[in-house]
Amino acid sequence: MKNLTLILLCIASLGLASCKKDTIINQTTANRTVVVNVATNAWTLSGDGFTYSAVLNIPEIDQYSLDNEAVLVYISYDNGATYLQLPFVYNVEAYSTVLSKGKVQIDIESSDFQNATPKKPTSTVRVKVVLIAADNIS
């Protein structure tokens, strides 16, 4: 009886081991990338003096994008040679984003209030917004 149970267990194990999972990615829906240059005069300081913000018009972000797609935001201070993905903290400055229909708002705040007023970017920065189609998210 033990031999029969062992044989059945071996057969079941081989049957389960032969199953494989296939991930199918629909390549017909393309991801979209939008690159925007943000001038130094586009950054505004909030009334309380704690936040610099820049609002970017990105009409590609619609309600479908907000509900179903992944929206990634990157910033570059060297004209696109390198990018940092938001949110991040660098030199006590906390960078974050707020997404809304047709807009991306980038906020810069002090991460620990050693200096309550954050530093405004002193040169044009490049912002890359990547919209990843819902069909490609797995």
Secondary structure as UniProt FT lines:
FT   HELIX           2..17
FT   TURN            27..28
FT   STRAND          32..38
FT   HELIX           40..42
FT   STRAND          44..45
FT   TURN            47..48
FT   STRAND          51..57
FT   TURN            59..60
FT   HELIX           63..68
FT   STRAND          70..76
FT   TURN            79..80
FT   STRAND          84..85
FT   STRAND          88..90
FT   TURN            91..92
FT   STRAND          93..100
FT   TURN            101..102
FT   STRAND          103..110
FT   STRAND          125..132
FT   HELIX           134..136
//
